[in-house]
Each structure stands twice: as structure tokens, then as C-alpha cells.
Amino acid sequence: AGAGGCGTSVSSTSPAAVLVEGCSNAQLAPQVVGAFLHVGEHHGRPIFRGGPNGALIYYFDTRDGEPFCGWWIGPKIGGDQAWCFNDNRASPTPPATGWRVPWNGPVDAHMRLQLRHGSAAAASANAAAAAAASTALGRPAATPPAGDDRMKRAREASESIAARLGLRNTSPSPPASRSRRLDEEGRGSGRRDSPRQSEERGRRDRDRDRDRDRDRDRDRDRDRRPDEHRPMREETRRPDAPLTPEEVAVMEVREVIKCLGTTTAEDCDLVSSQLELAIEERREAMGNHAMRMEWEARDAFKQVKQRLRQEAAGSVRQAIAALRQATPETLAALQRAVERKQSSLSEWLSPEDKEAVSEEAKAGLEAARLHIERLAADHARQVLRRLANAVTPEALEHLRSELEGALGEQGDQMGAEHAKVKEEAERVLEAAKARVLQMEELRAAAQKEVEKHLNTVKNFAADVAHAETEVQRVSEAVATAAANEESLSPDDALEAAKLCDEAVESVKRALDAAQEQGHQLGAAMAPRLGLMPPGAAATLPVPLPAGVVQPPSLAVPPGLSVAALGGAAGADAQAQLRALTARLALAASCLSEAATKAKVARERSGRRAAAAKREQEQRELFARFANPLELLGSHEIDTLAKAEYELEGLSEEFHEKVRSALSVEAVNYEKFARLRQMLAIERSEVKARQKRFEEEERQRKEAEEAERRRQEIAALQGKVKALLGEISASLPVASKTIAGVEVECSEFLVGGDSFNADELLAAAAETEAALKRPAAALQALRDKLEAIEKALCAELPKYLGEEARELKVKFERAEARGTRMSLAVAKARARAKETEAKEERVKEQRQKIAKLEAKYDNDEPDDEDEEDDGEWQS
């Protein structure tokens, strides 16, 4: 089977060639159409190489996932680029049909693969490929040279060389894969690496990455070098040309080079000599390619040496890692194994690796010795932990003997830890002796306390026996009452059940008191007998060394028990107390059962008494309303309904229903219960009818109120619309009137400073008279807007409110203009007063000036003129 377990084994008669034809994809057809020759195996299936650009047909198993298992056509095995895919896993050879082109596209129904067997098949495949390519290029097909079975001979030569070497012809693994696998195997034991091991592994990884980068750079530089020995470059080679003898020889040598991929240190020299022999035998056939093949062989052998060096170092380090975890029994064997590894693989180790491995071996041996010392010290400390818990002389003696044996047998293996462990042992032993001595003192004190409490337990036993007797008596009384319940009247049975309940409660109180006494006695005995209550800490000082961890069980020493401290008497007292407590629990269980029975009997008797009482009340009710014949006629039924059920005037229909349901003309006592049920039903129906009537009346009133409100809203809406219409019609007129007043009085408003007082007063009076008419219109509009605001409510449409707000804004603008005009009139009146006063002052001054002029003209100064002159100057 294949490596992935996904198919069957390859047949011994694998086809020598595959012819691909009929690809419908115009872009990929030049890559995949052509002849492919068998060149090897991959995952247990054959590999075919060919086509115009050396494409590969190969099989890939499930190691990369189920979706990628199948046959592939691409430029590289397992590469990121692929052209065609076929998911037929069962076929050992490339399937003839079912190919997806591209690999993740639909199935190409025209693409076919033809398998050819034998050398003739390979020759015909080459010829067919050449003919197909020549026809596609418009050139005649080239005749294949004789001996087209060179590929077969190359494959047979490679297989014979691999058979002589004992190797399988597979593709070489990366040089670092085996060393990485050895590192993983060394870490696979599940043990945690030390810091030194982690550092060494990191150094190896860095060396491996550096070598891989150097090899990649070397290959890139080699590919960039011009190859003067190549007769023609690849770009000038015809894609439809058959393989030349030089190419066949090169492929044969490359098949031998592939054998280096699985070479080990033992057969490396043999494979190298075989490779040199293969190159020499085919040097003449390879022609100008011989030098390039020598370079490839030298590079491949260099990679093999690098891989073997890394594997050798990894193998030695794996043995050193095992040495670090050695035990006293395996130390010598693991040390010899490391020395053998170093000796056998020394020729493959570089001087740096030899020095590093030698240092690691020394460090590993030192780590192994420290590990053995820790193991021996840990064993002794385990004995110390058990010794710290010893509470009896016998246990102390046994553990001391075991500790002396551990220190004697493994003392030499402890090394530097021996002195520390011995010192810890002395401290723990002294502490254990003190502990055992204190335990002995506690046991002596417990013996005295036990004798004191035995008498208390005896008295408690008498109380328990009395409680058990009372429980038995009450249980029998309850059973007797339950058995005689049917023979007693309901009232007597109920009275007997109540008496049983009272007796049960009385005994229960006594039993609870006895149980509480038992708990208190047990709690009082526990500390006196040396018992540690739950959660209490031990008071025995047991100092432990720093290296010995105190176990959690020391919080409550397991040796502090009644049997260990109080001896047989203490154990007997504790056992008696437990037995008495168990008897009390059993008595409580019996009492609980009797209480349950008494409760059931009381409830049953109560139901019987209630039923009897109801029956008596019903008979009294029937007798109160029945006629002398002890019957209820229509009149009596009406009286009963009115008195007991608040039903006024039963209808004849109801009486007919009663007679029909009871099948009697007058109701006797046997039908009285049924009559009461019918009356109760009738009362319920009357109440339901009344409730329905009230609900209907309420709904009617709500409907009327809703209709009234709707009409009111409609009227209100009409009113608001009318007011809005009036405002919309009147507001522009008022605004226009105010605008006219502003135009008429514009000269007065703008050039008021050039007017005298009389003109200002006249203009102000004229403007004020002109504003009276628009002011009255604005006041009327304001009243209408206030009426609209009062009428607006949630039931009215929203657009009415929006329209009212818009009109109010326009109204406020017009009102503001009128207000500004009124303010201008008021300012004009004030300015007129100021102008009049100013004119009066000017007139007086002019008169004074005229007098002065007359005085000067007549030259007749007098006192009055001088006085006037002084006033003027002032």
C-alpha cells in the first residue's frame, strides 16, 4: 500500500508512458498535453514526467488532508502550483478520465489519458507528442531517433544501483529533517528539558537554519551562473523535441544522485564511489553536461555530509539526555552508551561539534550525579514525613529503623545532601519522641475521664428506655384510634384524633429533649476524651525542618481517637453513646410514623364531621321552607330563592326547568341538594346577565360620549379653520395699511430733525391718527389668535396648530412694525417739546440783542442796559 494508506500497491507492470490529449482549457493545454515517461514513484504510485515544459503526473495520499488525496498534474510534486486533479484514489495508475481542469474547476469531458506499456510504448508516446506539437506549430513532425528506450535503460540502471546499495529509489529528504526528528524523539519522553538543554537545542536550530540559508544562496548563485558547457539554452530548446542521448545519460546520473537521500553513515562511502563510477561511465554520453552533473553530485554529497554530521550530533545528544535522567542502577550503562556514541560517530563530527558534545557529556554526567543525589535524599525525606506523623511507640520504633536503613544504604549516594538530611532526621526524631510522650500522657488522662462519663451514659440509657416506652404507648394508642374510627361518631372520632395528636406532641417534646441531652453529652465527652472537634487545630507542637513539608493531616492528628487515648473503656463508652443515639433516632422515626397516622386520622375525622354538619344544616334548611307535606312547591322555591340566594321572582321557565330536571312536581328532601345546585347556577346566571347589562350600558355611554366628543371636535375644528381663514385674510390688509402709514410718514420718520416744533406735533398727530385703524385690526387679530390657542387640543389635526403658529409669527411681525411707529410718534412729541423750548430761548436772546444794538446806536447806557448786558455776557 502507499505511504498514506490511501491506495493499493503499484503493479509490477506499471505503464512506461502516458499520453495526455484533448484538454479543453486553452491556457493550460500547452502545459499538460503531450507524452509523459515513467521516472519513479511517490507515495506508492508511479511518477510520469514529460509534456512541453517537463510537467509531472503524480499521486498524493491523505497526509495533507482528505480533499488533496488523488492524482495531480503540475510542475512540482506537492508544490503550491497545480494544473489538473483527479480524486480517483483506487486507481494504481493515472485514471483515463474524470480530470478537473483547472484543479479546482469542473471535470473536462474531452481530456483523455492513454497508458502505454514497454519501450515501444515510450517511443510511440514520444512520436505522438512530437507529431502533436509539430502539427500545432504548423511544422512537419520530427522522426524520433533509434533507441528511444533510453529512459527505460536509465531507470533500470538506477534501480540496479539502488539494489546493489540496498536502498530504495526515493526523493531525498531535506538535510535537516533527520536531525529534527532525532531532537523530537529525544524530547518525546515527556520530561521537561533543563535550561542548558533548551539552550543547546536552540543553538542546533540556529545552525540548521544558517546551513539551509547558505545552501539556498549557493543554489541561487549556481542557477544564475552562465553554463558555457551547455550547447544550447533552455529557452531555445524546442518543446516538442524528443530526449537526446545526453539528456538520457543526465537523467540516469540524477537517478543515482537521488539514492544519496537515504544514505547512512555506514554506506556513505559506498554510495559516493558508485556515484563517481556512474558519472565516469556516462561522461562521454553526457558530453557538455558532464561538468554540470559533477557540480550537482558534489553539492548533493556536501548536503549528505552536512545531514550526517547533524544526525551524529543529534544521536550523541540524545544519549546525553538519557544520561541526565539516570538512576544508580542505570548510570554506568548510560555512561558507556554515550562513550560508544562519541567513539563510533567521531569521524562525522566537526571539531566544534566534538568539543561541544564533549562538554555536554561532562555536564550530563554531573547532572546525572546530582539527580541520583536528589533521588536518595527524597527517599529519606519521605521516611521523615511519615515519622513526623507517628503517635505510638511502635510506629516510632519502626520508622526509626527504616530511616536508619535509608541513611545507611543510600548515604554515599546523597553526596552534599547527606549532612542536611541527617540533621533533619535528628530534629524530626526528637519532635516525634516528644509527640509520642504527650500522647501517652493524654491516654492516662483519658482513662480517668472515661470512668467518670460511664455513669453519665448509664443514666442517659435509662432516659432513652423511658422515651422508647412512651413512643410505643403513643403508637399503640394511634393504631387503636384508627382501627375504631368507623365505629365512632364523627364528633367522637375527631375528639379521639385530637387526643392522639396531643399525646404525640407531648412525647415528641420529651424525645427532642433526650436527643439534645445526647448531643450535649457527646460534645462534653469529646474534648475530655482527647477527641478533636471538627475544624479544631492540633495543640501538639511538632516542629519540622524547613525541607520537610508538613502534611495537611497533621491539623487533626489521626491518632487522637477514643480507642488510642481512652483504651477499651473509652471505646466502650463511645460505642454505648452511639448505640443510645441510634435508639433515639429509631424512636424518633417510629414517633414520626405515628404522628403521620394521627394526622391522617384527624383529617379524615374532620372531613366526616364537616360532612355531617353540612347534612344537618341542609335538613334544617329544608324543614324551614318545606310545606306540611315536607315538599317544596313553586311558592316555597320562590321563598327559598329570595331568602338564601337573593333571587326575586323566579320565572315560570325556571320552575319548568326544575320540574323537568328533577322529574317531580314538588321537591322532596332527596332532590333538595339538586335544587340548591340549580338555584346557585341561576344566581350565577342572573349575576352574569346583570354584569353583561352593566357592561353594555357602559359601552353605550362610552359610545355616546365618544360621538359627542367627535361632534364637539368637529365643531371646534370648523371654528378654528374659520378663525384661521379670517386671520389669513385680515392680516395682509393690516400689514399693508401699516406699510402705507410708513410710506406716508417716511419724511417725518427719516428727516424729523429739520422740522420745527409745530411741524413735529402736526406730523405726530397725523401719524397717530393713521395708526388707529390698523391698531384696531391688530387687536381683533390678537383676540382671534388667543381664541385659537385656547381651542387647540390633541384631538385636532396637527396641521391646524402649525398653521396657527405661522400666522402668529406673521402677526407678531406686523405688530412690531406698528409698535415701532408708535414709539416714533412718542419720540417726535418729545422732540417737539425740546424744539419749542429751544426756539423760545433763541427768541429771547434775539430780543436782548436788538436792545443792545439800539443802545449802542443811541449811546444811552443806563443801569437796565448794563444789567441786560451782564446777563447776555453770562
FENDALIN-V489302 format. One line per field, one symbol per residue. ss: DSSP state (a for helix, b for strand, c for the rest). phi: phi as a letter, one per 30 degrees, with the letter a starting at -180 (. if undefined). A space follows every 50 residues. Layout:
ss: ???
phi: ???
This chain:
ss: ccccccccccccccccbbbbbccccaaaaaaacbbbbbbbbbccbbbbbb ccccbbbbbbcaaacaaacbbbbbcccccccccbbbcccccccccccccb bcccccbccccbbbbbcaaaaaaaaaaaaaaaaaaaacccccccccccca aaaaaaaaaaaaaaacccccccccaaaaaaaaaaaaacccccccaaaaaa aaaaaaaaaaaaaaaaaaaaaaaacccccccccaaaccccccccaaaaaa aaaaaaaaaaaacccccaaaaaaaaaaaaaacaaaaaaaaaaaaaaaaaa aaaaaaaaaaaaaaaaaaaaaaaaccccccaaaaaaaaaaaaaacaaacc aaaaaaaaaaaaaaaaaaaaaaaaaaaaaaaaaaaaaaccccaaaaaaaa aaaaaaaaacaaaaccaaaaaaaaaaaaaaaaaaaaaaaaaaaaaaaaaa aaaaaaaaaaaaaaaaaaaaaaaaaaaaaaaaaccccccaaaaaaaaaaa aaaaaaaaaaaaaaaaaaaaaaaaaaaacccccccccccccccccccccc caaaaccccccaaaacaaaaaaaaaaaaaaaaaaaaaaaaaaaaaaaaaa aaaaaaaaaaaaaaaaaaaaaaaaaccccccbcaaaaaaaaaaaaccccc caaaaaaaaaaaccccbccccaaaaaaaaaaaaaaaaaaaaaaaaaaaaa aaaaaaaaaaaaaaaaaaaaaaaaaaaaaaaaaaaaaaaaaaaacaaaaa caaaccaaaaaaaaaaaaaaaaaaaaaaaaaaaaaaaaaaaccccccaaa aaaaaaaaaaaaaaaaaaaaaaaaaaaaaaaaaaaaaaaaaaaaaaaaaa aaaaaaaaccccaaaaaaaaaaac
phi: .dddicacddddcdddabccaidddddceddcdkcbcdblbahibdcbcl idcidbcbcbdddckedcdlcbbadadiddcbcbbbddddddbeddbidc bddccddddcdbcccbciddddddddddddddddddcicdddddddidcd dddddddddddddddiccdbdddeedddddddddddcddiddddeddddd ddddddddddddddddddddddddddcddddadddcdddcddddeddddd dddddddddddcdcddcddddddddddddddcddddiddddddddddddd ddddddddddddddddddddddddcdcedcddddddddddddddcddccd edddddddddddddddddddddddddddddddddddddcdbbdddddddd dddddddddcddddiddddddddddddddddddddddddddddddddddd dddddddddddddddddddddddddddddddddcdddcdedddddddddd dddddddddddddddddddddddddddddjdcdeidcdcddbdcdddcdd dddddbedddbdddcciddddddddddddddddddddddddddddddddd ddddddddddddddddddddddddcddedhbcdddddddedddcbhcchd dddddddddddcibdbdcddcddddddddddddddddddddddddddddd dddddddddddddddddddddddddddeddddddddddddddddcddddd cdddddddddddddddddddddddddddddddddddddddddbdddeddd dddddddddddddddddddddddddddddddddddddddddddddddddd ddddddddhbdbdddddddddddd
